[in-house]
Amino acid sequence: MKRFLAFLAVASLAASLAAQPATLPPRESGTPETVSVTGTSRVSLTPDRFSFNVGVQTQAPTVEEAVNENNSRVASVIAALKKAGATDQEIRTSGFSVYPQQNYVQGQPPRVIGYQVSNSVTVTKKQIADAGRLLQVAINAGVNEASGLQFEVSDPARGRDQGLRAAFDDARAKATLLAQAAGRGIGRAIMITEGAEPIAPRPMVMARTMAKAEGVSQVPVESGSSELTYIVSVVFEMR
C-alpha cells in the first residue's frame, strides 16, 4: 500500500511539471541591434607618371644575323631615349625573344627559313609632358613595335583620406535610410572594415608592328584623369 501511494505522488508531481508552460532563456542583455552597410566613393586624380613599351623586331636567315641587327637597332633606340632625357633608371629591358620562321608544305616536315628576334624596352617617367616626345624619339630611332602607353597615379595615398571619409559618409547615409525605414535611428559605428585596395583605371594606347618610320612628328597624347575607388564596410548600432 505504501509503495502504491509513493507511486501516485511521483506521478502527480510529473504531471504537474508537464502542465507548466515551457520558458525560453532570456535574451542576452547588452547585445545591440545593428545594421551593416557598405559605402563607396570615387576620387579623380591627375596622373603624374607614364610608361610605354617600344621594341625592335628583326628577321634574317641566321640567328647571328637577326640578333646582331637587332642589337644594333635597339642600342640606337636606347641611346636616343637617353639623349632625349630618359635616365638609366627610367629605361629597362622588358622582353627578348628568338623564334624560328618555318615554311610548311603539306606532307613534308617544316623547314626553317630564317629567324625573328624581338627586343623591347619599357620607359617609365614622371614628366607627363615628355610622353609624346619620347615616343617620337623612339620611333625615329628605329622602333617598329610599340604598346601599352599608360598614365598612372604614382602615389594612391594622394586621394586616400578624402576617399575613405567620403566612403564612410556614404555608409552612414545608407544606414540612416535603412534604419528610418524600420522606424529606428542609428548610433555609433561599432565596426569599420576597409574594402579592397583602390583601383585606378589606366588610360591605354596600343600600337603594334609599325613600319620603319622616317621623321615622324611628335605623338599627340592626353593623360586625362585617373579615378580611385574606395570601399568601407561599417556596422552601426541601431536605436
C-alpha positions as CSV (number, residue, x, y, z in Angstrom):
1,M,0.0,0.0,0.0
2,K,2.8,2.4,0.9
3,R,4.6,1.6,-2.4
4,F,1.3,2.4,-4.3
5,L,0.9,5.8,-2.6
6,A,4.5,6.7,-3.3
7,F,4.0,5.9,-7.0
8,L,0.9,8.1,-7.1
9,A,2.8,11.0,-5.5
10,V,5.6,10.8,-8.1
11,A,3.1,10.5,-11.0
12,S,1.2,13.6,-9.7
13,L,4.4,15.6,-9.5
14,A,5.5,14.7,-13.0
15,A,2.0,15.6,-14.4
16,S,2.2,19.0,-12.6
17,L,5.6,19.8,-14.1
18,A,4.5,18.8,-17.6
19,A,1.5,21.1,-17.4
20,Q,3.7,24.1,-16.8
21,P,4.4,26.1,-19.9
22,A,8.0,25.9,-21.3
23,T,10.0,29.1,-21.0
24,L,12.9,30.3,-23.3
25,P,16.1,31.6,-21.9
26,P,16.1,35.4,-21.7
27,R,17.9,37.3,-24.5
28,E,21.3,38.4,-23.5
29,S,21.3,41.9,-22.2
30,G,23.7,44.5,-23.6
31,T,23.8,43.0,-27.2
32,P,23.0,45.9,-29.5
33,E,20.9,45.6,-32.6
34,T,22.9,46.6,-35.6
35,V,22.7,47.5,-39.3
36,S,25.6,46.6,-41.7
37,V,26.3,48.6,-44.8
38,T,29.0,49.2,-47.4
39,G,29.9,52.7,-48.5
40,T,31.9,53.6,-51.7
41,S,33.5,56.8,-53.0
42,R,35.5,57.8,-56.1
43,V,38.3,60.3,-56.2
44,S,39.6,61.7,-59.5
45,L,43.3,62.5,-59.6
46,T,45.6,63.8,-62.3
47,P,48.2,61.2,-63.3
48,D,51.8,62.0,-62.6
49,R,53.6,59.1,-64.3
50,F,53.5,57.5,-67.7
51,S,55.0,54.3,-69.2
52,F,55.2,52.7,-72.6
53,N,56.8,49.7,-74.3
54,V,58.8,50.0,-77.5
55,G,60.7,47.4,-79.3
56,V,62.5,46.3,-82.4
57,Q,61.7,43.2,-84.4
58,T,64.3,41.9,-87.0
59,Q,64.4,39.0,-89.3
60,A,67.3,37.3,-91.0
61,P,68.3,33.9,-92.5
62,T,70.5,33.1,-89.4
63,V,70.3,33.6,-85.7
64,E,73.5,35.5,-85.7
65,E,72.4,38.0,-88.3
66,A,69.0,38.5,-86.7
67,V,70.4,39.1,-83.2
68,N,73.3,41.4,-84.4
69,E,71.0,43.6,-86.4
70,N,68.5,43.7,-83.5
71,N,71.2,44.6,-81.0
72,S,72.4,47.5,-83.2
73,R,69.0,48.9,-83.7
74,V,67.9,48.6,-80.0
75,A,71.2,50.2,-78.9
76,S,70.4,53.2,-81.2
77,V,66.9,53.4,-79.6
78,I,68.2,53.4,-76.1
79,A,70.9,56.0,-76.9
80,A,68.3,58.2,-78.5
81,L,66.0,57.9,-75.5
82,K,68.8,58.8,-73.1
83,K,69.8,61.8,-75.2
84,A,66.2,63.0,-75.1
85,G,66.2,62.9,-71.3
86,A,65.3,59.4,-70.1
87,T,67.7,58.1,-67.5
88,D,69.1,54.6,-66.9
89,Q,66.6,54.2,-64.0
90,E,63.7,55.1,-66.4
91,I,64.6,52.5,-69.1
92,R,64.5,48.8,-68.6
93,T,64.6,45.8,-70.9
94,S,61.2,44.1,-70.7
95,G,61.4,41.3,-73.3
96,F,63.7,39.4,-75.6
97,S,62.8,36.5,-77.8
98,V,64.1,34.5,-80.8
99,Y,61.7,32.5,-82.9
100,P,62.5,30.3,-86.0
101,Q,60.5,31.1,-89.1
102,Q,59.3,27.9,-90.7
103,N,57.9,27.0,-94.1
104,Y,55.1,24.4,-94.1
105,V,54.4,22.2,-97.1
106,Q,51.8,19.6,-96.9
107,G,53.2,16.1,-96.5
108,Q,56.7,17.4,-95.6
109,P,58.3,18.3,-92.2
110,P,58.5,22.1,-91.6
111,R,61.7,23.8,-92.9
112,V,63.4,26.6,-91.0
113,I,63.9,29.6,-93.5
114,G,65.0,32.2,-91.0
115,Y,64.8,33.7,-87.5
116,Q,62.9,36.5,-85.9
117,V,64.3,38.4,-83.0
118,S,62.4,40.8,-80.8
119,N,63.7,43.1,-78.1
120,S,61.6,45.5,-76.1
121,V,62.2,48.2,-73.5
122,T,59.9,49.9,-71.1
123,V,60.2,53.6,-70.4
124,T,58.7,55.0,-67.2
125,K,58.9,58.6,-66.3
126,K,57.1,61.2,-64.1
127,Q,57.1,64.1,-66.5
128,I,53.8,63.5,-68.3
129,A,54.6,66.2,-70.9
130,D,57.5,64.1,-72.1
131,A,55.4,61.1,-73.2
132,G,54.7,62.2,-76.8
133,R,58.2,63.5,-77.4
134,L,59.9,60.3,-76.2
135,L,57.6,58.2,-78.3
136,Q,58.6,60.3,-81.3
137,V,62.3,59.9,-80.5
138,A,62.0,56.1,-80.1
139,I,60.1,55.7,-83.4
140,N,62.6,57.9,-85.3
141,A,65.4,55.8,-83.8
142,G,64.2,52.6,-85.4
143,V,61.4,51.2,-83.2
144,N,58.9,49.1,-85.2
145,E,56.8,47.8,-82.3
146,A,55.0,49.9,-79.6
147,S,52.4,49.0,-77.0
148,G,50.9,49.9,-73.6
149,L,51.1,53.7,-73.2
150,Q,49.7,54.2,-69.7
151,F,49.2,57.1,-67.4
152,E,49.2,56.4,-63.7
153,V,48.9,57.9,-60.2
154,S,52.3,57.0,-58.6
155,D,51.1,57.5,-55.0
156,P,47.5,56.3,-54.5
157,A,47.6,57.8,-50.9
158,R,47.2,61.2,-52.5
159,G,43.4,60.7,-52.5
160,R,43.2,58.2,-49.7
161,D,42.0,60.5,-46.8
162,Q,39.3,62.2,-48.9
163,G,38.2,58.9,-50.4
164,L,37.9,57.0,-47.1
165,R,36.0,59.8,-45.5
166,A,33.6,60.0,-48.4
167,A,33.1,56.2,-48.3
168,F,32.3,56.4,-44.6
169,D,29.8,59.2,-45.2
170,D,28.1,57.1,-47.9
171,A,27.9,54.2,-45.5
172,R,26.3,56.3,-42.8
173,A,23.7,57.7,-45.2
174,K,22.7,54.2,-46.3
175,A,22.5,53.1,-42.7
176,T,20.3,56.1,-41.7
177,L,18.0,55.4,-44.6
178,L,17.6,51.7,-43.7
179,A,17.1,52.4,-40.0
180,Q,14.4,55.1,-40.7
181,A,12.6,52.6,-43.0
182,A,12.4,50.3,-39.9
183,G,11.3,53.2,-37.7
184,R,14.6,53.4,-35.9
185,G,17.7,55.6,-35.8
186,I,21.4,54.8,-35.8
187,G,24.0,55.3,-33.2
188,R,27.8,54.9,-33.1
189,A,29.8,52.8,-35.6
190,I,30.9,49.7,-33.8
191,M,32.9,48.1,-36.6
192,I,34.7,49.6,-39.7
193,T,36.4,47.5,-42.3
194,E,38.3,48.9,-45.3
195,G,37.4,47.2,-48.6
196,A,39.7,46.2,-51.5
197,E,42.7,48.2,-52.4
198,P,42.0,51.4,-54.5
199,I,41.9,50.6,-58.2
200,A,42.8,53.2,-60.7
201,P,41.7,52.7,-64.3
202,R,44.7,53.2,-66.6
203,P,44.2,55.0,-69.9
204,M,46.0,53.0,-72.5
205,V,47.0,53.4,-76.1
206,M,48.1,50.3,-78.1
207,A,50.0,50.1,-81.3
208,R,51.7,47.0,-82.8
209,T,54.1,46.3,-85.7
210,M,54.8,49.6,-87.2
211,A,56.7,50.1,-90.4
212,K,60.1,51.7,-90.1
213,A,59.4,55.4,-89.6
214,E,61.3,58.3,-91.1
215,G,61.0,61.6,-89.4
216,V,57.6,61.1,-87.7
217,S,56.1,64.1,-85.8
218,Q,55.6,64.1,-82.1
219,V,52.9,61.7,-81.0
220,P,49.9,63.6,-79.5
221,V,48.8,62.1,-76.1
222,E,46.4,63.2,-73.4
223,S,46.7,61.9,-69.9
224,G,43.2,62.6,-68.8
225,S,42.4,61.7,-65.1
226,S,42.5,58.5,-63.1
227,E,39.7,57.5,-60.8
228,L,40.4,55.8,-57.5
229,T,37.6,53.8,-55.8
230,Y,37.4,53.4,-52.0
231,I,35.2,50.9,-50.1
232,V,34.4,50.6,-46.4
233,S,32.0,48.3,-44.6
234,V,30.5,49.7,-41.4
235,V,28.3,48.2,-38.7
236,F,26.2,50.8,-36.9
237,E,24.3,50.4,-33.7
238,M,20.5,50.9,-34.1
239,R,18.4,52.8,-31.5
